[in-house]
């Protein structure tokens, strides 16, 4: 089962948002850069409704980029956020563009509202006139109702332009965040955390390592990148590991969804990353994806430099000898 789905609010969603707005809790926004949390998943400005433009009576304009995000904080607790950012030069004056600007963020379970919050960000966004900046509205730690959750973040932004005499514009509906589905989000969180916890564990002698031994193989004498990844999956549980052996290429064929290089797949925490160093169509090395934040990929890989090593790549395209990614095969 895939962790992420993408949804655009339709007419029914717009009505639900409008009804909820009147009962939403008032809040405040903060201006700072977005967090880099490995367990945060977002839909950004490339999705419908998330890159609105604002036109002003004097002919100036402002282009906004919006992200809807949900973050797993562990133990079934989640945080909901909507970010709005603008870049230097997007705003061609006036110095006080808005009489009002609000962000409404809503956490949903199976499309049913759990909680809603409205943030008045007028002062913060007016203070950013002529500058680059961010504002966000967030709902802090919220406990998932049970282990059958299907959580996502939806919402809208709305503004009242200064001196145009028209009041608040119609709500700009946003594409909701990806979905944390059942306990897979928590398990991905745990896989990534377990892999990171082993950083710098080093081999001794002839490839002697604790992971091969823990799986019932000889402690020494075999490459162990696949054994490390297999061990991590075993520790967390909930992964169908049938078909995985001591070869990196077994992760390509064991049953998880395979995504070869170039198919546009955006890897998630817990997925396997495979490398083909000699370009013969068989994987030579494997690691575990720790995070994918704004396209930057962080992995943890066993038997890399004779230890468990962290690797950071600016983008999927920057990963040398990449063969592809295998999604987790949930049992």
C-alpha positions as a LaTeX table, in Angstrom:
\begin{tabular}{lrrr}
\hline
Residue & $x$ (\AA) & $y$ (\AA) & $z$ (\AA) \\
\hline
Unk1 & 0.00 & 0.00 & 0.00 \\
Unk2 & 1.34 & 3.47 & $-0.88$ \\
Unk3 & 1.75 & 6.01 & 1.90 \\
Unk4 & 0.98 & 9.11 & $-0.14$ \\
Unk5 & $-2.03$ & 10.18 & $-2.11$ \\
Unk6 & $-2.65$ & 13.66 & $-3.49$ \\
Unk7 & $-6.00$ & 15.37 & $-3.44$ \\
Unk8 & $-7.45$ & 18.67 & $-4.63$ \\
Unk9 & $-10.39$ & 20.12 & $-2.71$ \\
Unk10 & $-13.56$ & 20.02 & $-4.77$ \\
Unk11 & $-16.83$ & 21.87 & $-4.26$ \\
Unk12 & $-17.77$ & 19.77 & $-1.23$ \\
Unk13 & $-14.38$ & 20.46 & 0.34 \\
Unk14 & $-14.78$ & 24.19 & $-0.27$ \\
Unk15 & $-18.16$ & 24.20 & 1.50 \\
Unk16 & $-16.68$ & 22.30 & 4.43 \\
Unk17 & $-13.87$ & 24.82 & 4.73 \\
Unk18 & $-16.30$ & 27.75 & 4.62 \\
Unk19 & $-18.44$ & 26.24 & 7.37 \\
Unk20 & $-15.44$ & 25.51 & 9.55 \\
Unk21 & $-13.96$ & 28.96 & 9.24 \\
Unk22 & $-16.61$ & 30.55 & 11.45 \\
Unk23 & $-15.86$ & 28.11 & 14.25 \\
Unk24 & $-12.10$ & 28.08 & 13.89 \\
Unk25 & $-9.83$ & 28.99 & 16.76 \\
Unk26 & $-7.97$ & 32.27 & 16.42 \\
Unk27 & $-4.17$ & 31.99 & 16.32 \\
Unk28 & $-1.00$ & 33.81 & 15.42 \\
Unk29 & 1.61 & 33.13 & 12.79 \\
Unk30 & 5.36 & 33.14 & 12.97 \\
Unk31 & 7.83 & 34.30 & 10.35 \\
Unk32 & 10.78 & 31.96 & 9.88 \\
Unk33 & 12.05 & 29.40 & 7.41 \\
Unk34 & 10.20 & 26.08 & 7.12 \\
Unk35 & 11.49 & 23.23 & 9.30 \\
Unk36 & 13.56 & 20.39 & 7.87 \\
Unk37 & 11.92 & 17.44 & 9.57 \\
Unk38 & 12.63 & 14.03 & 8.04 \\
Unk39 & 9.09 & 12.87 & 8.81 \\
Unk40 & 7.34 & 15.85 & 7.23 \\
Unk41 & 5.54 & 15.36 & 3.91 \\
Unk42 & 4.10 & 18.26 & 1.90 \\
Unk43 & 2.40 & 19.29 & $-1.30$ \\
Unk44 & 3.97 & 22.50 & $-2.56$ \\
Unk45 & 3.39 & 25.31 & $-5.04$ \\
Unk46 & 3.44 & 22.93 & $-8.01$ \\
Unk47 & $-0.03$ & 21.67 & $-7.04$ \\
Unk48 & $-3.38$ & 23.24 & $-7.90$ \\
Unk49 & $-4.24$ & 26.31 & $-5.86$ \\
Unk50 & $-0.86$ & 26.50 & $-4.13$ \\
Unk51 & 0.67 & 29.31 & $-6.20$ \\
Unk52 & $-1.89$ & 32.13 & $-6.24$ \\
Unk53 & $-1.14$ & 35.62 & $-7.48$ \\
Unk54 & $-2.44$ & 38.84 & $-5.90$ \\
Unk55 & $-3.05$ & 41.95 & $-8.02$ \\
Unk56 & $-3.16$ & 45.42 & $-6.45$ \\
Unk57 & $-5.07$ & 48.53 & $-7.54$ \\
Unk58 & $-1.84$ & 50.37 & $-8.38$ \\
Unk59 & $-0.82$ & 47.67 & $-10.84$ \\
Unk60 & 1.61 & 45.90 & $-8.54$ \\
Unk61 & 1.41 & 42.19 & $-7.90$ \\
Unk62 & 2.53 & 39.53 & $-5.46$ \\
Unk63 & 3.17 & 35.85 & $-6.22$ \\
Unk64 & 2.73 & 33.42 & $-3.34$ \\
Unk65 & 4.04 & 29.88 & $-2.91$ \\
Unk66 & 2.11 & 27.71 & $-0.46$ \\
Unk67 & 2.92 & 24.36 & 1.15 \\
Unk68 & 0.47 & 22.13 & 3.02 \\
Unk69 & 2.37 & 19.81 & 5.37 \\
Unk70 & 1.80 & 17.06 & 7.90 \\
Unk71 & 4.57 & 15.91 & 10.23 \\
Unk72 & 4.82 & 12.68 & 12.21 \\
Unk73 & 6.23 & 13.46 & 15.65 \\
Unk74 & 6.30 & 9.80 & 16.70 \\
Unk75 & 4.02 & 7.76 & 18.96 \\
Unk76 & 0.98 & 8.51 & 16.81 \\
Unk77 & 1.26 & 12.29 & 17.24 \\
Unk78 & 1.08 & 14.68 & 14.29 \\
Unk79 & 1.59 & 18.39 & 13.54 \\
Unk80 & $-0.25$ & 20.28 & 10.78 \\
Unk81 & 1.11 & 23.33 & 8.96 \\
Unk82 & 0.41 & 25.62 & 6.03 \\
Unk83 & 3.35 & 27.76 & 4.86 \\
Unk84 & 3.12 & 30.86 & 2.67 \\
Unk85 & 6.29 & 32.36 & 1.22 \\
Unk86 & 7.15 & 35.12 & $-1.18$ \\
Unk87 & 10.40 & 36.21 & $-2.79$ \\
Unk88 & 12.11 & 39.58 & $-3.06$ \\
Unk89 & 10.69 & 41.40 & $-6.06$ \\
Unk90 & 7.35 & 39.60 & $-6.04$ \\
Unk91 & 5.77 & 42.56 & $-4.31$ \\
Unk92 & 5.84 & 45.78 & $-6.34$ \\
Unk93 & 4.73 & 48.04 & $-3.51$ \\
Unk94 & 2.35 & 49.28 & $-1.98$ \\
Unk95 & 3.91 & 49.50 & 1.47 \\
Unk96 & 0.70 & 48.36 & 3.21 \\
Unk97 & $-0.83$ & 45.89 & 0.75 \\
Unk98 & $-3.39$ & 44.11 & 2.95 \\
Unk99 & $-6.14$ & 45.09 & 5.34 \\
Unk100 & $-6.41$ & 41.41 & 6.18 \\
Unk101 & $-4.68$ & 38.13 & 5.40 \\
Unk102 & $-5.51$ & 34.82 & 7.03 \\
Unk103 & $-4.46$ & 31.20 & 6.78 \\
Unk104 & $-6.91$ & 28.46 & 7.73 \\
Unk105 & $-5.39$ & 25.06 & 8.41 \\
Unk106 & $-7.44$ & 21.93 & 8.98 \\
Unk107 & $-6.39$ & 18.43 & 10.06 \\
Unk108 & $-8.59$ & 15.67 & 8.64 \\
Unk109 & $-9.00$ & 11.96 & 9.17 \\
Unk110 & $-10.55$ & 10.16 & 6.19 \\
Unk111 & $-11.61$ & 13.67 & 4.98 \\
Unk112 & $-13.53$ & 14.30 & 8.22 \\
Unk113 & $-12.35$ & 17.42 & 10.11 \\
Unk114 & $-10.59$ & 16.78 & 13.41 \\
Unk115 & $-9.50$ & 20.30 & 14.28 \\
Unk116 & $-9.16$ & 23.69 & 12.57 \\
Unk117 & $-7.15$ & 26.82 & 13.26 \\
Unk118 & $-7.19$ & 30.31 & 11.73 \\
Unk119 & $-4.10$ & 32.52 & 11.83 \\
Unk120 & $-4.23$ & 36.25 & 11.14 \\
Unk121 & $-0.89$ & 36.95 & 9.42 \\
Unk122 & $-1.70$ & 40.48 & 8.20 \\
Unk123 & 0.99 & 42.24 & 10.22 \\
Unk124 & 3.69 & 39.71 & 9.36 \\
Unk125 & 3.03 & 39.71 & 5.62 \\
Unk126 & 2.72 & 43.52 & 5.46 \\
Unk127 & 6.04 & 43.81 & 7.27 \\
Unk128 & 7.57 & 41.68 & 4.52 \\
Unk129 & 6.79 & 44.19 & 1.79 \\
Unk130 & 9.68 & 44.27 & $-0.70$ \\
Unk131 & 11.47 & 41.39 & 1.03 \\
Unk132 & 11.58 & 37.62 & 0.89 \\
Unk133 & 9.76 & 35.94 & 3.73 \\
Unk134 & 7.69 & 33.15 & 5.21 \\
Unk135 & 4.66 & 32.92 & 7.42 \\
Unk136 & 2.94 & 29.81 & 8.65 \\
Unk137 & $-0.06$ & 28.63 & 10.59 \\
Unk138 & 0.24 & 25.42 & 12.54 \\
Unk139 & $-1.74$ & 23.07 & 14.73 \\
Unk140 & 0.63 & 21.66 & 17.33 \\
Unk141 & 0.90 & 18.07 & 18.51 \\
Unk142 & $-2.33$ & 16.17 & 17.90 \\
Unk143 & $-2.83$ & 12.53 & 18.84 \\
Unk144 & $-4.13$ & 10.33 & 16.04 \\
Unk145 & $-7.53$ & 8.90 & 16.99 \\
Unk146 & $-6.42$ & 5.27 & 16.54 \\
Unk147 & $-4.24$ & 3.08 & 14.32 \\
Unk148 & $-6.75$ & 3.29 & 11.48 \\
Unk149 & $-5.97$ & 6.89 & 10.68 \\
Unk150 & $-5.78$ & 8.47 & 7.23 \\
Unk151 & $-4.51$ & 11.89 & 8.14 \\
Unk152 & $-3.95$ & 14.89 & 5.89 \\
Unk153 & $-3.84$ & 18.69 & 6.10 \\
Unk154 & $-6.16$ & 20.87 & 4.05 \\
Unk155 & $-7.14$ & 24.52 & 4.17 \\
Unk156 & $-7.17$ & 27.83 & 2.37 \\
Unk157 & $-5.75$ & 31.33 & 2.37 \\
Unk158 & $-7.81$ & 34.52 & 2.04 \\
Unk159 & $-6.95$ & 38.20 & 1.80 \\
Unk160 & $-8.46$ & 41.69 & 1.85 \\
Unk161 & $-6.52$ & 44.15 & $-0.33$ \\
Unk162 & $-6.02$ & 47.63 & 1.09 \\
Unk163 & $-8.13$ & 50.39 & $-0.49$ \\
Unk164 & $-9.84$ & 48.26 & $-3.13$ \\
Unk165 & $-13.22$ & 48.52 & $-1.39$ \\
Unk166 & $-14.07$ & 44.87 & $-2.01$ \\
Unk167 & $-13.39$ & 43.26 & 1.37 \\
Unk168 & $-12.12$ & 39.70 & 1.60 \\
Unk169 & $-11.67$ & 37.85 & $-1.67$ \\
Unk170 & $-13.13$ & 34.36 & $-2.08$ \\
Unk171 & $-11.13$ & 31.74 & $-0.24$ \\
Unk172 & $-8.19$ & 30.39 & $-2.24$ \\
Unk173 & $-8.54$ & 26.63 & $-1.80$ \\
Unk174 & $-5.31$ & 24.65 & $-1.53$ \\
Unk175 & $-4.26$ & 21.18 & $-2.54$ \\
Unk176 & $-4.14$ & 19.16 & 0.65 \\
Unk177 & $-1.00$ & 17.53 & 1.98 \\
Unk178 & $-0.07$ & 13.94 & 1.22 \\
Unk179 & $-1.66$ & 11.38 & 3.53 \\
Unk180 & $-0.22$ & 9.53 & 6.49 \\
Unk181 & $-2.00$ & 6.24 & 6.01 \\
Unk182 & $-2.66$ & 3.79 & 8.86 \\
Unk183 & 0.48 & 2.91 & 10.79 \\
Unk184 & 2.77 & 3.06 & 7.76 \\
Unk185 & 3.74 & 6.65 & 8.52 \\
Unk186 & 4.78 & 5.63 & 12.02 \\
Unk187 & 6.68 & 2.62 & 10.71 \\
Unk188 & 8.51 & 4.73 & 8.15 \\
Unk189 & 9.41 & 7.06 & 11.01 \\
Unk190 & 10.77 & 4.09 & 12.97 \\
Unk191 & 12.72 & 2.60 & 10.02 \\
Unk192 & 14.45 & 5.91 & 9.35 \\
Unk193 & 15.21 & 6.46 & 13.04 \\
Unk194 & 16.59 & 2.92 & 13.47 \\
Unk195 & 18.89 & 3.31 & 10.46 \\
Unk196 & 20.20 & 6.64 & 11.76 \\
Unk197 & 20.79 & 5.17 & 15.23 \\
Unk198 & 23.44 & 2.87 & 13.73 \\
Unk199 & 25.56 & 5.63 & 12.20 \\
Unk200 & 29.31 & 5.00 & 12.51 \\
Unk201 & 28.95 & 1.37 & 13.60 \\
Unk202 & 32.07 & $-0.02$ & 11.94 \\
Unk203 & 33.23 & $-3.40$ & 10.74 \\
Unk204 & 36.36 & $-5.12$ & 11.97 \\
Unk205 & 38.64 & $-7.57$ & 10.26 \\
Unk206 & 37.19 & $-9.21$ & 7.15 \\
Unk207 & 33.78 & $-7.49$ & 6.94 \\
Unk208 & 32.95 & $-8.59$ & 10.49 \\
Unk209 & 29.73 & $-6.87$ & 11.53 \\
Unk210 & 26.83 & $-7.41$ & 13.96 \\
Unk211 & 24.04 & $-7.27$ & 11.35 \\
Unk212 & 24.97 & $-10.37$ & 9.36 \\
Unk213 & 25.39 & $-12.32$ & 12.59 \\
Unk214 & 22.04 & $-11.14$ & 13.94 \\
Unk215 & 20.34 & $-12.49$ & 10.80 \\
Unk216 & 21.91 & $-15.93$ & 11.27 \\
Unk217 & 24.77 & $-15.55$ & 8.81 \\
Unk218 & 28.47 & $-15.64$ & 9.48 \\
Unk219 & 29.67 & $-12.52$ & 11.29 \\
Unk220 & 32.61 & $-12.13$ & 8.92 \\
Unk221 & 33.56 & $-12.61$ & 5.30 \\
Unk222 & 30.57 & $-11.20$ & 3.41 \\
Unk223 & 29.59 & $-7.74$ & 2.14 \\
Unk224 & 26.94 & $-6.48$ & 4.55 \\
Unk225 & 25.08 & $-3.49$ & 3.08 \\
Unk226 & 22.03 & $-5.69$ & 2.35 \\
Unk227 & 22.27 & $-7.33$ & 5.77 \\
Unk228 & 22.21 & $-3.91$ & 7.42 \\
Unk229 & 19.03 & $-2.86$ & 5.58 \\
Unk230 & 17.41 & $-6.25$ & 6.20 \\
Unk231 & 18.28 & $-6.00$ & 9.92 \\
Unk232 & 16.70 & $-2.53$ & 10.16 \\
Unk233 & 13.47 & $-3.77$ & 8.58 \\
Unk234 & 13.45 & $-6.76$ & 10.93 \\
Unk235 & 13.93 & $-4.58$ & 14.01 \\
Unk236 & 10.99 & $-2.34$ & 13.16 \\
Unk237 & 8.70 & $-5.14$ & 12.00 \\
Unk238 & 5.68 & $-4.99$ & 9.73 \\
Unk239 & 7.75 & $-5.47$ & 6.56 \\
Unk240 & 7.38 & $-8.55$ & 4.36 \\
Unk241 & 11.06 & $-9.51$ & 4.09 \\
Unk242 & 10.53 & $-12.71$ & 2.12 \\
Unk243 & 12.92 & $-12.80$ & $-0.80$ \\
Unk244 & 15.55 & $-10.56$ & 0.82 \\
Unk245 & 18.97 & $-12.18$ & 1.14 \\
Unk246 & 22.55 & $-11.02$ & 1.41 \\
Unk247 & 22.60 & $-9.54$ & $-2.09$ \\
Unk248 & 21.75 & $-5.89$ & $-2.69$ \\
Unk249 & 19.84 & $-6.85$ & $-5.84$ \\
Unk250 & 17.37 & $-8.90$ & $-3.77$ \\
Unk251 & 15.84 & $-5.61$ & $-2.62$ \\
Unk252 & 14.95 & $-4.83$ & $-6.21$ \\
Unk253 & 12.93 & $-8.01$ & $-6.61$ \\
Unk254 & 11.71 & $-9.00$ & $-3.14$ \\
Unk255 & 8.20 & $-7.58$ & $-3.55$ \\
Unk256 & 8.24 & $-3.89$ & $-2.73$ \\
Unk257 & 7.27 & $-1.54$ & $-5.59$ \\
Unk258 & 10.33 & $-0.98$ & $-7.80$ \\
Unk259 & 11.04 & 2.48 & $-9.23$ \\
Unk260 & 13.95 & 2.58 & $-11.69$ \\
Unk261 & 16.01 & 5.70 & $-12.09$ \\
Unk262 & 14.24 & 8.29 & $-14.19$ \\
Unk263 & 10.61 & 7.34 & $-13.50$ \\
Unk264 & 10.02 & 10.48 & $-11.41$ \\
Unk265 & 9.49 & 8.65 & $-8.12$ \\
Unk266 & 10.06 & 10.74 & $-4.98$ \\
Unk267 & 11.45 & 8.34 & $-2.34$ \\
Unk268 & 10.03 & 8.29 & 1.19 \\
Unk269 & 11.69 & 7.58 & 4.53 \\
Unk270 & 12.27 & 3.84 & 4.86 \\
Unk271 & 12.49 & 3.10 & 1.14 \\
Unk272 & 15.55 & 1.28 & $-0.19$ \\
Unk273 & 18.01 & 3.06 & $-2.49$ \\
Unk274 & 19.97 & 0.84 & $-4.90$ \\
Unk275 & 23.19 & 1.55 & $-6.80$ \\
Unk276 & 24.57 & $-0.16$ & $-9.91$ \\
Unk277 & 28.26 & 0.70 & $-9.89$ \\
Unk278 & 29.27 & $-1.32$ & $-12.94$ \\
Unk279 & 26.03 & $-0.64$ & $-14.87$ \\
Unk280 & 25.28 & $-4.29$ & $-15.61$ \\
Unk281 & 21.65 & $-4.21$ & $-14.53$ \\
Unk282 & 22.20 & $-5.70$ & $-11.06$ \\
Unk283 & 22.42 & $-3.70$ & $-7.85$ \\
Unk284 & 25.84 & $-3.61$ & $-6.18$ \\
Unk285 & 24.96 & $-1.61$ & $-3.08$ \\
Unk286 & 21.93 & $-0.61$ & $-1.03$ \\
Unk287 & 21.01 & 1.92 & 1.62 \\
Unk288 & 17.91 & 3.20 & 3.40 \\
Unk289 & 16.33 & 6.57 & 2.67 \\
Unk290 & 16.19 & 8.68 & 5.83 \\
Unk291 & 14.54 & 11.79 & 4.43 \\
Unk292 & 13.49 & 13.61 & 1.29 \\
Unk293 & 13.07 & 17.31 & 2.07 \\
Unk294 & 12.58 & 19.75 & $-0.78$ \\
Unk295 & 14.22 & 17.20 & $-3.07$ \\
Unk296 & 17.34 & 16.71 & $-0.92$ \\
Unk297 & 17.88 & 13.02 & $-0.17$ \\
Unk298 & 19.58 & 11.74 & 3.00 \\
Unk299 & 20.44 & 8.05 & 3.30 \\
Unk300 & 22.09 & 5.68 & 5.77 \\
Unk301 & 24.09 & 2.86 & 4.20 \\
Unk302 & 25.85 & $-0.11$ & 5.73 \\
Unk303 & 29.30 & $-1.21$ & 4.54 \\
Unk304 & 29.93 & 2.29 & 3.18 \\
Unk305 & 33.48 & 3.27 & 4.05 \\
Unk306 & 33.60 & 0.13 & 6.25 \\
Unk307 & 30.83 & 1.45 & 8.51 \\
Unk308 & 27.24 & 2.70 & 8.57 \\
Unk309 & 27.52 & 6.08 & 6.84 \\
Unk310 & 25.23 & 8.99 & 6.14 \\
Unk311 & 25.06 & 10.36 & 2.61 \\
Unk312 & 23.34 & 13.56 & 1.47 \\
Unk313 & 22.39 & 14.33 & $-2.12$ \\
Unk314 & 21.07 & 17.66 & $-3.39$ \\
Unk315 & 18.55 & 15.86 & $-5.61$ \\
Unk316 & 17.72 & 12.44 & $-7.03$ \\
Unk317 & 19.48 & 13.47 & $-10.23$ \\
Unk318 & 22.69 & 14.13 & $-8.31$ \\
Unk319 & 22.99 & 10.54 & $-7.04$ \\
Unk320 & 25.83 & 8.91 & $-8.95$ \\
Unk321 & 25.34 & 5.30 & $-10.15$ \\
Unk322 & 21.74 & 5.36 & $-8.91$ \\
Unk323 & 19.80 & 2.33 & $-10.08$ \\
Unk324 & 16.49 & 3.18 & $-8.43$ \\
Unk325 & 14.37 & 2.89 & $-5.31$ \\
Unk326 & 12.24 & 0.10 & $-3.85$ \\
Unk327 & 9.26 & 1.02 & $-1.72$ \\
Unk328 & 8.61 & $-0.84$ & 1.51 \\
Unk329 & 6.62 & $-4.07$ & 1.11 \\
Unk330 & 4.29 & $-3.90$ & 4.11 \\
Unk331 & 3.24 & $-7.24$ & 5.53 \\
\hline
\end{tabular}
